[in-house]
Amino acid sequence: MLLGTAGAVIVVIALGLTAFWAGQRQLIYFPQTGSPVPRAVQVLPGARDVTVPTADGLDLGAWFVPAGHPGRDLTVLVANGNAGDRSMRAPLAAALAQAGLSVLLFDYRGYGGNPGSPTEAGLALDARAAHRFLVQDAGVAPERIVYYGESLGAAVVTELATEHPPAGLVLRSPFTDLAAVARAHYPFLPVNVLLREHYLLADRLRAIPVPTTVVYGSADRIVLPAQSRAVAAAAGGPVRLVEVAGADHNDRALLDGPRLIGAVIDLADRVG
């Protein structure tokens, strides 16, 4: 009887681990479903819809938002977090444009009505496509681009920076690596063995010497504040750490709040 019970427990555990392995990307990526993304000008006056082609043949929807006046001659490439679409980052783009920064909002594959399915390798291709659009189509000099990454997007732009260094990096609510986040939420699982996506942000950041700003909320329950502080400690270039007191991961203060926007403007002034 004991052997039978133990065998049943092992089977249940094995089935659970198999389900996690097979469905883990559904636990990582949360594309917005339902309503299509509106036209850029409906949300951001003066913005325009653009298409960002990837190296593997996908056309990604994006918005290019021109800087307000006076301009700072810098463009911010925004990499979203793991949920929603570019329309949810419109308040961020509006605030940055008002501060004189041009902005590119783009959606990853599988997000915002784009074709394809999100993976770590796919998002890396998408970020390179966004960078290529700015340089080749929008005529932005590479040294005049600032990368802004939100949560998962912080890992995406850090990986991009290993090949195409920006003028500076703003990492909002970053984690050291995806396994560290998974261990905090699934402490009973051997996540290091099970994860197919890794997003090794801190390891990559050590080799990137550009000015970096890390912004995080002191009450973040998704990416724990200690994770973001550890990212700042790993920065390979001059780093500034900005804590938004009382802010949780998805609070408005970490979308377009004054501390966040001020941190981006401060970095722009330092690299400009």
N, C-alpha and C positions, 0 to 999 in steps of 0.2 A: 504493500500500500504506500509506504514512504517513497519507494522508488518510483511508483506511478505518479505520486504527487510532484516529486522533484522533476520528473520528466515533463509533466504538464507545464510547470513553471518555466522550465527551459524553453519549451516550445513557445509559450506566450512571450517571453523576453526576446526570443529570436524573431518572432513575427513583428514585435514592436520595433526592433532595430532595423528590420528589413523595410518596414513602412517608413521609418524616418529616413533611411537611405534613399528610398525611391521618391519620397515626397518632400525632401528638404528644400528644394528650390521654391516650392509653394509656401514654405515657411520664411523664406528670405525676401522674395520679391512680391510686391502687392500692387500691380498696375491698377489704375483707376478704370472701372468699367462703367458702361452706361452711356451718358451723354458724350458726344464727340467734343473734342477740343475746339473752342470758338476761334474765329479769325483773330489775329493779333490786334488789329486796330479796334476791335470791339471791346478789348480789355485794356489795352495800353495805347493811348493816342500817339500817333507817329511811328509805332512799331510796324514791322512788316513780317509776313510769313515767308520763310525760306525753307529750302530743302537741303538736307545734309546727307550726301551719299557716302556709304561706308565702303571699305575695301572689299567686303564680301558681297556687295551687290544690293544692299538695302538702302532705301530712301527714308530718312528720318525727318519727321516734322520738327520745326524749330521756329523761334521768334527772334528777330534781331531788333533790339531796342536802342535807338541812337541816344547819345548823351544830350542832356540839357545844357543850357548855357549859364556860365562859361564852362567849356569842356576841359577835362583833365588829360586828354590824349592817352587814355588807358581804356582797355576793354576787359570786362569781367566775363570769363567763361564759367557758367554755373552748371555744376553737376548735381542733380537732384539726389534726394534720399531714395529709399526703397519703395516709396508709396506715392500714389497720385500721379499728376502730370504737370506740364510746364505752367498751366493756367494757375495752379496753386501757388506758384512762385512769382506771380505778377506783382504782388505788393513789394517784394524784395527788389525786383527789376525797376519798379517805379521809383522807389527810394534811391536806388543807386544812380539811375538816370538823372534824377533831380539834383544829385550831388555832382553831376558832370561826368559820369562814367557810362560808356556804352556797355550793353549787356547782351550776351547770347544765352537764351534759354533753349534747351533742346531736350527731347525725350529719348530715352533709351529704346532699343528694340523691344517690342512687346508692350510698350507704354504709349499712351496718348494716341492710340490708333495706329501705331507703327507696326510693320510686319516683324516677324521673328519672335524668338523667345529669349528672355534674359538669362545670361550666364556671365561668370566673371570674365572669361575671354571675350565674349560678345560686347560687354560694356567697355572693355579696353579698346576695342575697335571703334565703338561709337564715340568715345572721347577723342580718339585720334581724328575721326572724321570731323568732329566739331572744331578741333584745332585747325585742321586743314582748310575748312571753310573760312575761318577767320583770316588766315594768312593768304590763301590763294584767291578767294572770292570777295571777301570784304576788304582786302588790302591792309590788314593790320600787321604791323611789324611784330615778330614773335616776342621781342623784348618789351613790348607794350601791352602784353596780355597778363592779367592776374587770374589765377585759378581760384574758384570758390567751390568748395565741396561740402555738401550737407550730409552728415552721418555716413551712410554707405558711399555717397558721392565724394566724401573726403578721401576714402581709399582709392576711388576711381581717378581723381585728379592727381593724387600722389604717385600712382603708377604711371600716369601720363607724364608727369614731371621727370621721371627717370630717363625718358627719351627726348622730351621737349621741355626743357626748363623754362619756367615762366619768370616774369618780373618778381612775383611774390605769390605766396599761398595763403588763403584763408581757409582753415579747417574748422567747420562748425560741428560740434558734438562728435568728434572722431573717436574711433576705437583703435586699440593697438593691432588687433587682428580679429577676424570673424569668430575664431574659436573662443577667444576670451569673452565675447558677448554671449555665445551659445552656452559656455560653462556657467555664466551667471544666471541664465534662465532655465537651463536643463542640466543641473549639477549631477543628476543621476545617470547621464548618458556619457559614453566615451567619445566625446565630440571630436577630439583630435583624430581619431581613427575614422569616424563616420563622414566628416565633412568633405564634400567635393569642391566647395568654394572656400578660399582661404583669405583673400584680401589682406595681405601682410603689410599693413600701413606703416607701422613703426619701423620695421626693418628697412623698408624702402626709404623712409624719410631721413634716416641717418646719412644717406649718401647724397642728399639734396641740399646744397648750400644756400639756397635763396632765403630772403626774409619770410618768416612764417608767423602767422597769428592763429592761435587756437582759441576758439570761443566755445563755452559750454555752460549749461545750466546747473546750478548747484543742487537742484532737486530732480535731476534727470533719472528716471527709473528704467529707461531702455538701454542707453549707454551710460554706465555709471560714471560719475565725475572723476573717479580715480583713473579710469581708462583714458579720458581726455587729458588729464594732467600727465599721465605717462607718455602720451603722444608728444606733448610739448617738451618733455624731458629728452625725447629721442631726436628732436629736430637737429638737422645738420647745419643749419644757418642760424642767424639771430632770430630769436623767438620772443613773442609777447603772448601772455596768457590772460584771457579776459573771462572772468566769471560773471554770469548773469544771475544774480541772487534770486533764489526762489523759483527759477524757471525749470519746467519739465521739458521733455524732449520735443513735444509738438506744440508748445505754447507760442502764442503770437510774438512774445518777446524775442524768440529765437528765429522768427521769420523776417520781421522788419522793425524790431524794436530799436530804440535809440542807442543802446549799448552795442548791439550787433552792427548797425549801420556805421556808427562811429568807429568801430574797430576796422571795418573795411576802408573807410576814408583815411584813417590813420595810416594803414599800410600803403594805400595809394600815394599819400603824401611822402612816405619814406622812400618809395621806389620811383616816384615821379620826378 
